[in-house]
Amino acid sequence: MSAHQYDHGHTVAGWVGFGIATVGAGVAGLGVCTVSGVLIAGGVAIGVVSLLVTWALHLSGWGKGPGLRPRAEWGWRVRDSAAPGGHEQCLGCRLAGRGRRRGARAVEPVMPAQRESEPETVAAVGADSVR
């Protein structure tokens, strides 16, 4: 039996990203206490590195997509089997060009009705105002 009964999403990507972000927050906090712009900028830079490392680990299979994983993949040291194809509703996968359904058509935008006597203007396209 597993130590946890729910898929909390504890993953290598999550723990590594959290650790790096904690160091960045500590450096930025130290910069605030010592009034050092260099330390604050360094802490923010470490935070950005944390995001990039977490994203790279997620894309390599050490993260978790949205939703529940199969129970066999609940352990934090188990790679995600769906990562190579991308997760359908995952922002990180979409930013990397993964996770889109193949063969699915894009939804056409619905244009507002136009009266025959009115010329079509750029401002009218996509406007939410009532005439």
Summary of the structure (lengths in Angstrom):
residues: 131
radius of gyration: 22.6
end to end distance: 62.8
largest distance: 71.2
contacts: 297
relative contact order: 0.12
helix: 43%
strand: 0%
